[in-house]
Structure formats: C-alpha cells, structure tokens
Amino acid sequence: MQCNKLREVRGTKDLLGVELYKFQYIHRLSQSIASRYGFIAVDTPIIEFTEVFTKTLGDDSDIVTKEMYNFQDKSGENITLRPEFTSAIVRVLINKNLVVPVKLFSSGPVFRYERPQKCRQRQFHQVNCEFFGSDLPLADVEMIALGYNILSELNLLDNITLEINFLGDKETMSSYRLSLIEYLNNYKKHLSEDSQRRLVINPLRILDSKAPEDREILLNAPSISHFYNKYSNDFFMEVLNGLDELCIPYKINHNIVRGLDYYCNTVFEFTTSKLGSQNAVVAGGRYDGLVKFMGGNDIPAVGFAMGVERVSALIDYKHQEPRSVVLMPIGKNAMSHALRLAYELRCKGISVHWNYKSTSLKNALRKVDDNSIVLIFGDEELQSDTIQVKDMKTGKQQEIVKCDLLDLLYKKFNNNC
C-alpha cells in the first residue's frame, strides 16, 4: 500500500541552501544597521492571546476579520499565531516596564490566512523596528532614514520609491472622514463589495483599496491635505524638511493610510514596481495612542516592518562559502585517522568535510568545491606522518609533515590564497 506523500501546508515554504542564506543575510545586515541607530534586539513568542491583536488592529481590519490563525488551547484560552509584530512589542514594553525612549528590533515569521501568491505567503517573515518615547518629527525622519539605509546597503534604491502621507491628529482625521463619506456615498453602488462594507465601518480603508472600480472613484476624492490644521501642517513639513536635509527622495501620496487602525500622523511605504501588486517592501508610520490603548502609559511611537520575502526577491545575492578542508582518506586505517583529524581541526575552528565511504580519489576530487583545500592521506602518509595538501583554487599540491598542517591552513585561510 502506497503512503501518501507528506506535503508543506499551503502558503508555507521550506527554506534551505542559498535561499536560507539570503534570508539570514537580510536579517544580519538589518540588525547591524539598526544597532547603529541605537536599537536593541527583542524576541517575542509566535503565539499570543488573541485579544492582543483584536484589541489593537481594529475589529473591521482584514487581518482580524479574515486572516488571523486563531485556536483554543487545551485550557480553553484563545490563542493566535502573530499576524504582525507591533502589538506584541507594545505588550513587551508594558509588561517589562521598559524605560523610554527605547528602540526595539525584532524579526521572524508571521502568519496570515491569505491567498498565496508571489511574495505573499501564509507564513512569511518580517524585520521590525519600533521607536518608543519621542513625539518629535525628527523621530519619524530617523525611522524613515533607517529603512532607507537598509535598502541602500542591500543595493535596492534604483528600484525603490519612498511614498509618504500624513494622516494628521484626531481633529484632522475626523473632519476628513466626514468629507470622504459624503463623497463616497455618491458612488456607493459602484464601490467594490469590501469598500461598501468599509464605508460604514472605516471609510479611510477604502483609500488603500486595490480594486479597479475603487481606484477610479478615488481619483477625484477629497485630499486629506485640505483638512490639515496648523499642528498637522507644521509636523508634516518638519518631516519633509528632515528628509530633504538627508537627501532622501520621496513622493507624497495622500492615499496611503496603512491597513491598521492604530496609525496616525506620518505613514510611509517604500515601494517597487518589480513585484506586481505586492509592491510595498517597507511600510510603517506613527502610532502615538497604541501604548496607552493597550494599558500602558501615554507613550508616542513610530515604527516599520520590512517584508523579507519581498526584499529577497529583489536583491542580487551570491552566497560564498568560507574556505573549508576536505579530507580524502585512502584505505581503512586512513578512514579511522580521518575521524580523529576532522575532530581536531573542527575544535580549532576549521570547517571540515569528508566522504564517509570509500571511493576513487579521481571521482572524489571531481566533486570538490574550487574553494576547498583537500587533505589526502593513506597508509604511506600515516607511516611517514605526512599529508598531501591540494589547494583546489590554485591546483597546487604539496606534501607537508602533519605538525605543520595547522600553520599552513591558517595561512591559507587568512590570506585567502
């Protein structure tokens, strides 16, 4: 009877080899750059109590209504696989009584039940940066500069556009919401089904719609910029002036609202034309009321998330394995010696590979990487306490006494020759 083949869960993906190295590279580079800005690392569980997200993301948000992975554990608690980082990071800030200002870096998998497509899986990965404790426009500029810095060092700026908007304070958003509702009510029957629902619950979300019928209607919609009060106008101008000071180019897009209820004031996206509809590579903004809403102090905050899969699809990355040693023992006695030699070299910090079964030397050498150093030894070398060293990069082979092996290997590794 034939067994059914075990499969990946739809919308998930195994990572191995070069693809995994690429993800690790993006993480390391992002964390390294974030540390220059004063960020410290934090790691949160992938499971949280469901209320952490339902309370913060908005009852009508797509994430809460359609996309969260929810379940009850054996004690009857409502648990959710994290669909984003910010809510969990705010929980940490409150629970641990962290002193502000503080900048927190996190990364890892997040989960949303969506239709799998290019660069959009049900399990995907994010790099997340959050800055708590400053309500200054310069904090927003610094966060945008960090995202720009990361994308720059990933050599992606040629394909990237920074789009920015300002949602304003409560007064601005309230006035604009009323005007937008009045305008959209004239076209209610022509809006997409989702937007008709959002018109009643949260009309600002319609600005983020990708539906063609909605995009056409929105072309003549009122602009939020017409509703800025002095505070909103001054704050936004300080952000833009800061970006100008850093020579960071941007495009003002008053339709950017972000998909979550907690955003206010500055919102931004780094977008690309190379990934189709999944065009936001880095996205974030300010969320000054979230910490207080979750039960903490009234702490202003600004942050962003970067999609690792999307960045990975854009970068030109070539993984270079470090030089390593390959053992080629010839004969039974040499095989036993190889086990001991491999252990000794690994304890000295050297990467060692070897074939655990007998094969011809010629066939074995054919499979060796050009960057490797091959150590060949059989009964004759064991008797004379010598080793044949073949450098696959240069093709040169030499015989040395075993006591000189470490010095020779260190020299080759350090000089990369």
PLY file of the C-alpha trace (Angstrom):
ply
format ascii 1.0
element vertex 417
property float x
property float y
property float z
element edge 416
property int vertex1
property int vertex2
end_header
0.00 0.00 0.00
1.50 3.32 -1.07
1.81 6.01 1.61
0.55 9.50 0.93
3.41 11.92 0.45
3.74 14.43 3.27
3.37 17.98 1.96
4.05 21.51 3.10
0.99 23.33 4.38
-0.36 25.56 1.60
1.13 29.03 1.84
4.28 27.88 3.65
7.71 27.19 2.27
10.80 25.27 3.32
13.99 27.33 3.26
17.33 25.72 2.62
20.64 26.36 0.91
21.17 29.69 -0.83
17.60 30.86 -0.18
18.03 30.45 3.57
21.46 32.10 3.47
19.84 35.06 1.69
17.21 35.41 4.44
19.92 35.22 7.11
21.96 37.85 5.28
18.99 40.25 5.17
18.40 39.72 8.89
22.06 40.19 9.86
22.50 43.30 7.74
19.26 44.86 9.00
20.12 44.21 12.65
23.65 45.51 12.18
22.40 48.77 10.64
19.64 49.13 13.27
22.24 48.80 16.03
24.00 51.89 14.61
20.76 53.76 15.31
20.64 52.51 18.91
18.23 49.59 18.50
18.35 46.61 20.84
17.04 43.17 19.90
13.88 41.63 21.33
12.27 38.28 20.52
8.60 37.55 21.19
6.67 34.25 21.04
4.89 33.43 17.79
1.72 32.81 19.82
-0.15 35.49 21.77
-3.53 35.76 23.42
-5.99 36.68 20.67
-7.03 39.90 22.41
-3.52 41.33 21.91
-4.41 41.67 18.23
-8.19 42.09 18.19
-7.86 44.98 20.62
-5.19 46.80 18.61
-5.65 46.02 14.91
-9.30 47.02 14.65
-12.34 44.73 14.65
-13.02 45.54 11.00
-9.47 45.16 9.70
-8.83 42.45 7.11
-6.30 40.85 9.44
-8.80 40.39 12.27
-11.87 39.55 10.16
-10.26 37.27 7.57
-6.61 36.47 8.11
-5.73 35.54 11.69
-4.89 31.98 12.67
-6.91 31.50 15.88
-7.37 28.43 18.04
-8.23 27.40 21.58
-5.52 25.64 23.53
-6.24 22.72 25.86
-7.03 25.05 28.74
-9.61 26.92 26.66
-7.53 30.06 26.10
-7.98 31.89 22.79
-4.59 31.92 21.08
-3.42 33.50 17.81
-0.34 32.99 15.67
1.09 36.50 15.44
-0.01 38.27 12.23
2.32 41.23 12.88
4.93 42.36 15.42
3.94 45.79 16.71
1.13 44.73 19.07
3.35 42.07 20.66
6.26 44.50 21.01
3.97 47.01 22.77
2.90 44.22 25.13
6.58 43.61 25.96
7.14 47.34 26.54
4.26 47.43 29.03
4.88 44.08 30.75
8.61 44.65 31.22
8.21 48.31 32.23
10.87 49.34 29.73
12.30 52.81 30.22
11.66 55.12 27.27
12.95 56.34 24.94
13.84 52.88 23.67
14.34 51.41 20.20
13.48 47.74 19.67
14.48 45.46 16.77
12.74 42.16 16.09
12.42 39.69 13.25
10.88 36.34 12.45
7.86 34.59 10.92
4.32 35.99 10.97
1.11 34.28 9.86
-1.89 35.43 7.86
-4.52 33.32 6.10
-4.35 34.89 2.64
-4.43 33.63 -0.92
-0.84 32.54 -1.60
0.80 34.43 -4.44
4.18 35.81 -5.43
5.94 37.23 -2.35
2.81 36.74 -0.25
2.60 33.51 1.71
0.58 32.46 4.75
3.78 32.19 6.72
6.16 34.99 5.85
9.00 36.85 7.52
9.45 40.42 8.69
12.15 42.67 10.06
10.56 45.05 12.54
11.85 48.31 14.09
9.96 50.29 16.76
10.95 53.59 18.41
9.08 54.40 21.65
9.18 57.66 23.59
9.55 60.53 21.13
6.79 62.66 19.60
9.23 64.75 17.55
9.02 64.81 13.74
12.75 64.03 13.71
11.97 60.60 15.19
9.86 59.88 12.10
12.71 61.10 9.89
15.17 58.81 11.69
12.93 55.78 11.21
12.50 56.51 7.51
16.26 57.07 7.26
16.86 53.66 8.86
14.64 51.96 6.29
16.35 53.89 3.50
19.76 52.97 4.93
18.92 49.26 4.97
17.60 49.31 1.40
20.66 51.28 0.30
23.09 48.72 1.71
21.03 45.99 0.02
21.65 47.88 -3.26
17.92 48.32 -3.90
17.49 52.08 -4.19
17.35 52.02 -8.01
14.09 50.05 -7.78
12.54 51.80 -4.77
10.27 54.83 -4.23
9.53 56.32 -0.82
5.84 57.28 -0.67
4.70 59.31 2.33
1.45 60.72 3.70
0.27 62.48 6.83
-2.99 61.39 8.45
-2.99 64.22 10.96
-4.30 64.32 14.51
-7.80 63.30 15.63
-9.27 66.64 14.57
-7.84 66.36 11.06
-8.89 62.73 10.63
-12.41 63.37 11.93
-13.01 66.26 9.51
-11.57 64.34 6.60
-13.57 61.20 7.38
-16.86 63.12 7.18
-15.89 64.67 3.84
-14.77 61.33 2.41
-18.01 59.62 3.47
-20.04 62.38 1.83
-18.09 61.96 -1.43
-18.14 58.15 -1.50
-21.85 57.92 -0.71
-22.46 59.35 -4.19
-20.76 56.27 -5.68
-21.76 53.66 -3.12
-23.35 51.26 -5.62
-20.23 51.33 -7.78
-17.75 50.53 -5.00
-16.37 47.03 -4.53
-18.15 44.81 -2.02
-15.35 45.24 0.53
-15.39 49.01 0.16
-19.17 49.18 0.58
-18.69 47.41 3.91
-15.79 49.68 4.87
-17.79 52.81 4.03
-19.94 52.09 7.08
-17.17 50.88 9.41
-13.95 52.69 8.44
-14.05 54.70 5.19
-10.34 55.60 5.32
-9.55 51.97 4.48
-11.11 52.47 1.05
-8.15 54.70 0.14
-5.97 51.59 0.34
-8.21 49.51 -1.95
-6.61 47.80 -4.95
-9.96 47.16 -6.70
-10.02 48.89 -10.14
-13.55 50.25 -9.63
-12.48 51.83 -6.33
-9.29 53.29 -7.76
-11.26 55.09 -10.47
-13.72 56.59 -7.98
-10.89 57.71 -5.69
-9.23 59.76 -8.44
-11.49 62.72 -7.61
-11.88 62.06 -3.89
-11.08 64.90 -1.46
-7.46 65.03 -0.29
-6.62 64.82 3.39
-4.11 67.66 2.93
-7.02 70.11 2.59
-8.01 69.33 6.18
-4.67 69.79 7.93
-4.76 72.14 10.91
-1.65 74.11 11.93
-0.27 71.23 14.03
-0.64 68.70 11.21
0.77 71.02 8.58
3.78 72.04 10.71
4.54 68.44 11.75
4.40 67.12 8.19
6.58 69.96 6.90
9.21 69.20 9.55
9.27 65.55 8.45
9.64 66.52 4.79
12.32 69.09 5.61
14.21 66.43 7.55
14.11 64.09 4.56
15.33 66.92 2.33
18.17 67.56 4.78
19.25 63.91 4.43
18.77 63.98 0.63
16.23 61.16 0.85
13.88 61.49 -2.16
10.16 60.99 -1.60
6.78 61.20 -3.27
3.73 62.50 -1.39
0.82 60.07 -1.79
-2.30 61.12 0.12
-3.95 57.72 -0.46
-1.54 55.90 1.86
-3.38 55.09 5.08
-1.85 51.70 6.06
-4.15 48.81 6.87
-4.26 49.02 10.66
-6.35 51.19 12.98
-3.53 52.30 15.25
-1.71 54.54 12.73
-1.82 58.34 12.96
0.17 61.28 11.63
3.11 60.12 9.47
2.66 56.97 7.36
5.05 55.78 4.68
5.89 52.96 2.30
8.98 52.07 0.30
7.51 50.61 -2.89
8.80 48.89 -6.01
7.36 48.33 -9.47
9.04 44.92 -9.76
6.72 42.83 -7.57
3.31 43.46 -9.09
0.55 44.19 -6.59
2.79 43.25 -3.65
4.73 46.46 -4.10
5.35 47.61 -0.51
8.78 46.44 0.66
9.00 48.52 3.85
5.94 50.15 5.46
5.15 51.88 8.71
4.27 55.05 10.49
3.39 56.68 13.79
1.03 55.15 16.37
1.02 57.53 19.34
-2.09 56.21 21.09
-1.42 52.47 20.93
0.61 52.00 24.11
-2.00 53.81 26.22
-4.82 51.94 24.48
-3.17 48.64 25.46
-3.00 49.66 29.12
0.38 51.37 29.31
1.45 54.97 29.74
0.79 57.61 27.10
3.94 56.90 25.08
4.34 58.10 21.47
5.80 55.64 18.99
6.82 55.19 15.38
7.96 52.06 13.55
8.06 49.98 10.40
8.12 46.43 9.12
10.14 45.11 6.17
9.00 42.07 4.18
11.92 39.66 3.95
10.44 37.59 1.10
9.92 40.73 -0.98
13.42 42.04 -0.32
14.83 38.58 -1.06
13.08 38.57 -4.45
14.76 41.86 -5.34
18.35 41.55 -4.15
21.23 40.14 -6.15
22.88 37.86 -3.60
25.62 35.33 -4.18
26.49 33.13 -1.25
30.19 32.48 -0.85
31.02 29.55 1.39
34.13 30.14 3.53
37.17 28.08 2.61
36.96 24.63 4.09
39.01 21.48 4.35
38.01 18.26 2.61
39.53 15.01 3.85
40.38 12.27 1.33
41.41 9.22 3.38
42.60 6.23 1.33
42.16 2.84 2.97
40.66 1.55 6.22
43.42 2.81 8.51
43.21 6.27 6.96
39.44 6.35 7.48
39.93 5.83 11.21
42.60 8.55 11.26
40.29 10.91 9.33
37.68 10.77 12.10
40.25 11.94 14.65
41.80 14.56 12.34
38.40 16.02 11.44
37.54 16.39 15.12
40.89 18.06 15.93
40.58 20.57 13.09
36.96 21.41 13.92
37.97 22.07 17.53
40.48 24.59 16.13
37.70 26.44 14.30
38.20 24.92 10.84
35.29 23.70 8.71
35.90 20.09 7.65
34.03 17.83 5.22
34.80 14.30 4.19
33.32 11.38 2.35
32.36 8.63 4.78
32.53 5.87 2.20
35.38 4.59 0.07
35.59 5.92 -3.47
38.28 6.51 -6.04
40.42 9.60 -5.47
39.79 10.80 -9.02
35.99 10.66 -8.63
36.12 12.26 -5.20
38.24 15.20 -6.40
35.75 15.88 -9.20
33.07 16.69 -6.64
35.14 19.06 -4.52
34.42 22.79 -4.50
37.05 25.01 -6.12
37.42 26.95 -2.88
38.42 23.91 -0.82
41.72 22.61 0.48
41.96 18.83 0.14
43.97 16.69 2.56
44.95 13.33 1.03
46.46 10.55 3.11
46.77 6.77 3.01
48.96 4.13 4.64
52.16 5.68 3.26
51.37 9.12 4.71
50.33 7.60 8.04
53.69 5.82 8.25
55.68 8.99 7.50
53.36 11.29 9.50
52.81 13.44 6.42
49.79 14.73 4.49
49.28 15.65 0.84
47.70 19.12 0.65
45.96 20.06 -2.60
44.65 23.62 -2.99
41.72 23.40 -5.43
41.84 27.15 -6.06
45.41 27.08 -7.40
45.64 23.40 -8.36
48.95 23.10 -6.48
49.70 20.04 -4.35
52.41 19.70 -1.71
53.47 17.21 0.92
53.92 18.50 4.45
54.60 16.97 7.84
51.45 16.77 9.95
52.78 19.09 12.68
52.89 21.94 10.12
49.31 21.42 8.96
47.57 23.95 11.22
50.02 26.74 10.39
49.61 26.10 6.66
45.81 26.05 6.87
45.64 29.24 8.94
47.95 30.94 6.46
45.78 29.91 3.50
42.54 30.92 5.23
43.84 34.27 6.47
45.48 35.20 3.18
42.63 33.65 1.17
45.24 32.04 -1.03
0 1
1 2
2 3
3 4
4 5
5 6
6 7
7 8
8 9
9 10
10 11
11 12
12 13
13 14
14 15
15 16
16 17
17 18
18 19
19 20
20 21
21 22
22 23
23 24
24 25
25 26
26 27
27 28
28 29
29 30
30 31
31 32
32 33
33 34
34 35
35 36
36 37
37 38
38 39
39 40
40 41
41 42
42 43
43 44
44 45
45 46
46 47
47 48
48 49
49 50
50 51
51 52
52 53
53 54
54 55
55 56
56 57
57 58
58 59
59 60
60 61
61 62
62 63
63 64
64 65
65 66
66 67
67 68
68 69
69 70
70 71
71 72
72 73
73 74
74 75
75 76
76 77
77 78
78 79
79 80
80 81
81 82
82 83
83 84
84 85
85 86
86 87
87 88
88 89
89 90
90 91
91 92
92 93
93 94
94 95
95 96
96 97
97 98
98 99
99 100
100 101
101 102
102 103
103 104
104 105
105 106
106 107
107 108
108 109
109 110
110 111
111 112
112 113
113 114
114 115
115 116
116 117
117 118
118 119
119 120
120 121
121 122
122 123
123 124
124 125
125 126
126 127
127 128
128 129
129 130
130 131
131 132
132 133
133 134
134 135
135 136
136 137
137 138
138 139
139 140
140 141
141 142
142 143
143 144
144 145
145 146
146 147
147 148
148 149
149 150
150 151
151 152
152 153
153 154
154 155
155 156
156 157
157 158
158 159
159 160
160 161
161 162
162 163
163 164
164 165
165 166
166 167
167 168
168 169
169 170
170 171
171 172
172 173
173 174
174 175
175 176
176 177
177 178
178 179
179 180
180 181
181 182
182 183
183 184
184 185
185 186
186 187
187 188
188 189
189 190
190 191
191 192
192 193
193 194
194 195
195 196
196 197
197 198
198 199
199 200
200 201
201 202
202 203
203 204
204 205
205 206
206 207
207 208
208 209
209 210
210 211
211 212
212 213
213 214
214 215
215 216
216 217
217 218
218 219
219 220
220 221
221 222
222 223
223 224
224 225
225 226
226 227
227 228
228 229
229 230
230 231
231 232
232 233
233 234
234 235
235 236
236 237
237 238
238 239
239 240
240 241
241 242
242 243
243 244
244 245
245 246
246 247
247 248
248 249
249 250
250 251
251 252
252 253
253 254
254 255
255 256
256 257
257 258
258 259
259 260
260 261
261 262
262 263
263 264
264 265
265 266
266 267
267 268
268 269
269 270
270 271
271 272
272 273
273 274
274 275
275 276
276 277
277 278
278 279
279 280
280 281
281 282
282 283
283 284
284 285
285 286
286 287
287 288
288 289
289 290
290 291
291 292
292 293
293 294
294 295
295 296
296 297
297 298
298 299
299 300
300 301
301 302
302 303
303 304
304 305
305 306
306 307
307 308
308 309
309 310
310 311
311 312
312 313
313 314
314 315
315 316
316 317
317 318
318 319
319 320
320 321
321 322
322 323
323 324
324 325
325 326
326 327
327 328
328 329
329 330
330 331
331 332
332 333
333 334
334 335
335 336
336 337
337 338
338 339
339 340
340 341
341 342
342 343
343 344
344 345
345 346
346 347
347 348
348 349
349 350
350 351
351 352
352 353
353 354
354 355
355 356
356 357
357 358
358 359
359 360
360 361
361 362
362 363
363 364
364 365
365 366
366 367
367 368
368 369
369 370
370 371
371 372
372 373
373 374
374 375
375 376
376 377
377 378
378 379
379 380
380 381
381 382
382 383
383 384
384 385
385 386
386 387
387 388
388 389
389 390
390 391
391 392
392 393
393 394
394 395
395 396
396 397
397 398
398 399
399 400
400 401
401 402
402 403
403 404
404 405
405 406
406 407
407 408
408 409
409 410
410 411
411 412
412 413
413 414
414 415
415 416
